[in-house]
Amino acid sequence: MTSAESDRLIRAGDFEKAIDPFKEARRRNPGDRALAAKYLGTVENIKLAADRAAVNKNYALAHAGYQVLRANYGDFTGFASKLSFTKKDVEAGIRSCRMNLTEAEFRRTIATADYPRALKAYRTIYADYPGDVEIVGRFAEAAGEIRAAGARALDARDYALAGRIHALLLRNYASFEKLEPGVGFSRGDLTKAIGVCRVNLTNSGLTEYRKGNLAEAIAVWESLLAFDPENTEVKKAVDTAKVQLQEIKKKD
């Protein structure tokens, strides 16, 4: 592969394709110094491209470049000492990109009220860096921000949304217990909030049911079952209301 071809692939973000020909050629000709020099140059250019992408906040492209360098670092034996960077530098680049990508994913999903995905974004990176103080802190802040959204929903009497958020946090509470600083809320706080949502939605559905508004009652109770799926009393109420609704439709 020529230097021009390699540069073109790197500019296109095809980092693995830029490296692969050199890897294969070096296996066939391990003592070829000219080949090793070209390989080294390509590796340096990939690192440079990844660094530039990170500076330009194109973290997905930067992450792809660093990932290729990490995956292939063992193949750089023979010229690794001549590189302008170490594997530790590559790992730092990956971590930085992941932090920025995680924060972007968190912001995007929390803005659309997709709280499960928002929480998953930080839970995933925390699982890979459990001892990283900065990531631990960000995870705790993310959980607190989601809890704040649940509290706002509760204050607004949006019991369906509040219930879903608090139940989500309760299901994942084991992930928060070792975070320092803590998340600022307990299992008891979540359980209490869920209880408030449960009572209000149960009663609201019952009010609609007594008015003869079966469809509305079913909708309310099903919003409760969305975060309290093992609620046998409400399940039975939904089943009963659905049967009655079908009977009414048959008569119409």
C-alpha positions as CSV (number, residue, x, y, z in Angstrom):
1,M,0.0,0.0,0.0
2,T,1.3,3.5,-0.9
3,S,1.4,6.3,1.6
4,A,-1.3,8.2,-0.5
5,E,-3.6,5.2,-0.2
6,S,-3.0,4.9,3.5
7,D,-3.6,8.6,4.0
8,R,-6.9,8.4,2.0
9,L,-8.2,5.6,4.2
10,I,-7.2,7.4,7.4
11,R,-9.0,10.6,6.2
12,A,-12.1,8.5,5.5
13,G,-11.9,7.0,9.0
14,D,-11.1,3.5,7.7
15,F,-8.4,3.0,10.2
16,E,-8.4,-0.8,10.3
17,K,-8.1,-0.9,6.5
18,A,-5.2,1.5,6.6
19,I,-3.3,-0.9,9.0
20,D,-4.3,-4.3,7.7
21,P,-2.0,-4.4,4.6
22,F,1.0,-3.5,6.7
23,K,0.2,-6.2,9.3
24,E,0.0,-8.8,6.6
25,A,3.1,-7.6,4.8
26,R,5.1,-7.5,8.0
27,R,4.2,-11.1,8.8
28,R,5.7,-12.1,5.5
29,N,8.7,-9.8,5.8
30,P,9.4,-9.3,9.5
31,G,12.9,-7.9,8.8
32,D,12.0,-5.3,6.2
33,R,13.0,-2.0,7.8
34,A,11.5,0.2,5.1
35,L,8.1,-1.6,5.5
36,A,8.4,-1.1,9.3
37,A,9.0,2.6,8.8
38,K,5.9,3.0,6.6
39,Y,3.9,1.0,9.1
40,L,5.1,3.3,11.9
41,G,4.2,6.3,9.9
42,T,0.7,5.0,9.3
43,V,0.2,4.3,12.9
44,E,1.4,7.8,13.8
45,N,-1.0,9.3,11.3
46,I,-3.9,7.3,12.8
47,K,-3.1,8.7,16.2
48,L,-2.8,12.2,14.8
49,A,-6.2,11.8,13.1
50,A,-7.8,10.5,16.3
51,D,-6.3,13.4,18.3
52,R,-7.6,16.0,15.8
53,A,-11.0,14.4,15.8
54,A,-11.1,14.7,19.6
55,V,-10.1,18.3,19.5
56,N,-12.9,18.9,17.0
57,K,-15.3,17.1,19.3
58,N,-15.9,14.3,16.8
59,Y,-15.6,11.8,19.6
60,A,-17.1,8.9,17.7
61,L,-14.3,9.2,15.0
62,A,-11.6,9.7,17.6
63,H,-12.8,6.7,19.6
64,A,-12.7,4.5,16.5
65,G,-9.1,5.6,15.9
66,Y,-8.0,5.0,19.4
67,Q,-9.8,1.6,19.5
68,V,-7.9,0.4,16.4
69,L,-4.6,1.5,17.9
70,R,-5.4,-0.4,21.2
71,A,-6.6,-3.5,19.4
72,N,-3.5,-3.6,17.3
73,Y,-0.9,-2.3,19.8
74,G,0.6,-5.8,20.2
75,D,1.5,-5.8,16.5
76,F,3.6,-2.7,16.9
77,T,6.4,-4.7,18.5
78,G,9.7,-3.8,17.0
79,F,8.9,-0.1,16.6
80,A,6.8,0.7,19.6
81,S,9.7,2.4,21.3
82,K,9.9,4.8,18.3
83,L,6.3,5.8,18.6
84,S,5.4,9.3,19.9
85,F,2.8,7.8,22.2
86,T,2.3,4.8,24.5
87,K,-0.6,2.4,25.0
88,K,-1.4,4.4,28.1
89,D,-1.9,7.5,26.0
90,V,-4.3,5.5,23.7
91,E,-6.3,4.2,26.8
92,A,-6.6,7.8,28.0
93,G,-7.9,8.8,24.6
94,I,-10.5,6.1,24.7
95,R,-11.6,7.0,28.2
96,S,-12.0,10.7,27.3
97,C,-14.0,9.9,24.2
98,R,-16.3,7.5,26.1
99,M,-16.9,10.1,28.8
100,N,-17.9,12.7,26.2
101,L,-20.0,10.2,24.2
102,T,-21.7,9.0,27.3
103,E,-22.6,12.6,28.4
104,A,-23.9,13.3,24.9
105,E,-26.1,10.2,25.0
106,F,-27.3,11.0,28.5
107,R,-28.3,14.6,27.4
108,R,-30.0,13.4,24.3
109,T,-32.0,10.7,25.9
110,I,-33.0,12.6,29.0
111,A,-34.2,15.5,26.8
112,T,-36.7,13.0,25.2
113,A,-37.6,11.5,28.6
114,D,-36.0,8.2,27.7
115,Y,-34.9,7.7,31.3
116,P,-34.0,4.0,30.9
117,R,-31.5,4.7,28.1
118,A,-30.2,7.8,29.9
119,L,-29.4,5.8,33.0
120,K,-28.0,2.9,30.9
121,A,-25.5,5.3,29.3
122,Y,-23.7,6.0,32.7
123,R,-24.3,2.5,34.1
124,T,-22.4,1.1,31.1
125,I,-19.3,3.3,31.4
126,Y,-19.3,2.9,35.2
127,A,-19.2,-0.9,34.8
128,D,-16.0,-0.5,32.7
129,Y,-14.4,2.1,35.0
130,P,-15.7,1.3,38.5
131,G,-12.7,2.9,40.2
132,D,-12.6,6.1,38.2
133,V,-13.5,8.9,40.6
134,E,-14.7,11.3,37.8
135,I,-16.9,8.7,36.1
136,V,-18.3,7.6,39.5
137,G,-19.2,11.2,40.3
138,R,-20.9,11.7,36.9
139,F,-22.9,8.5,37.4
140,A,-24.1,9.8,40.7
141,E,-25.0,13.1,39.3
142,A,-26.9,11.4,36.4
143,A,-28.9,9.3,38.8
144,G,-29.7,12.4,40.9
145,E,-30.8,14.3,37.8
146,I,-33.2,11.4,36.8
147,R,-34.5,11.4,40.4
148,A,-35.2,15.2,40.1
149,A,-37.2,14.5,37.0
150,G,-39.2,12.0,39.0
151,A,-39.8,14.4,41.8
152,R,-41.0,17.1,39.3
153,A,-43.4,14.6,37.8
154,L,-44.7,13.7,41.3
155,D,-45.2,17.4,42.2
156,A,-47.1,17.8,38.9
157,R,-49.3,14.8,39.8
158,D,-48.1,12.9,36.8
159,Y,-48.2,9.7,38.7
160,A,-47.6,7.4,35.7
161,L,-44.4,9.1,34.8
162,A,-43.3,9.6,38.4
163,G,-43.9,5.9,39.1
164,R,-41.9,4.8,36.1
165,I,-38.9,6.9,37.0
166,H,-38.9,5.9,40.7
167,A,-39.3,2.3,39.8
168,L,-36.5,2.5,37.3
169,L,-34.2,3.9,40.0
170,L,-35.3,1.3,42.5
171,R,-34.5,-1.5,40.1
172,N,-31.1,-0.1,39.6
173,Y,-30.4,0.9,43.1
174,A,-27.7,-1.8,43.6
175,S,-25.6,0.1,41.0
176,F,-25.7,3.3,43.2
177,E,-24.9,1.8,46.6
178,K,-21.1,2.0,46.2
179,L,-21.0,5.4,44.6
180,E,-19.1,8.2,46.4
181,P,-20.5,10.7,46.7
182,G,-23.9,9.1,47.1
183,V,-26.9,9.7,45.0
184,G,-28.8,11.6,47.7
185,F,-31.8,9.3,47.9
186,S,-32.5,6.0,49.5
187,R,-34.4,2.8,48.6
188,G,-37.0,4.0,51.1
189,D,-37.4,7.3,49.3
190,L,-38.0,5.5,46.1
191,T,-40.4,3.0,47.6
192,K,-42.4,5.8,49.3
193,A,-42.8,7.7,46.0
194,I,-43.8,4.6,44.2
195,G,-46.4,4.0,46.9
196,V,-47.9,7.4,46.4
197,C,-48.1,6.8,42.6
198,R,-49.7,3.4,43.1
199,V,-52.4,4.7,45.5
200,N,-53.3,7.7,43.3
201,L,-53.5,5.7,40.1
202,T,-55.4,2.9,41.7
203,N,-58.0,5.4,43.0
204,S,-58.1,7.4,39.8
205,G,-58.8,4.3,37.8
206,L,-61.5,3.3,40.3
207,T,-63.1,6.8,40.0
208,E,-63.3,6.4,36.2
209,Y,-64.6,2.9,36.5
210,R,-67.4,4.0,38.8
211,K,-68.4,6.7,36.3
212,G,-68.7,4.0,33.7
213,N,-65.6,5.3,31.8
214,L,-64.2,1.8,31.3
215,A,-61.6,2.7,28.6
216,E,-60.3,5.5,30.8
217,A,-60.1,3.3,33.8
218,I,-58.2,0.6,31.9
219,A,-55.7,3.3,30.6
220,V,-55.1,4.6,34.1
221,W,-54.6,1.1,35.6
222,E,-52.3,0.0,32.7
223,S,-50.1,3.1,33.3
224,L,-49.8,1.7,36.9
225,L,-49.0,-1.8,35.7
226,A,-46.2,-0.3,33.5
227,F,-44.1,0.2,36.7
228,D,-45.9,-2.2,39.1
229,P,-46.5,-5.2,36.9
230,E,-47.0,-7.7,39.7
231,N,-50.0,-5.8,41.1
232,T,-52.5,-8.6,41.1
233,E,-55.4,-6.5,42.3
234,V,-55.0,-4.0,39.5
235,K,-54.5,-6.8,37.0
236,K,-57.8,-8.3,37.9
237,A,-59.5,-4.9,37.7
238,V,-58.1,-4.4,34.2
239,D,-59.3,-7.8,33.1
240,T,-62.8,-7.2,34.5
241,A,-63.1,-3.8,32.9
242,K,-61.9,-5.2,29.5
243,V,-64.5,-8.0,29.6
244,Q,-67.2,-5.4,30.5
245,L,-66.1,-3.1,27.7
246,Q,-66.2,-5.9,25.2
247,E,-69.8,-6.7,26.3
248,I,-70.8,-3.1,25.8
249,K,-69.2,-3.1,22.3
250,K,-71.1,-6.2,21.3
251,K,-74.4,-4.6,22.3
252,D,-73.6,-1.4,20.3
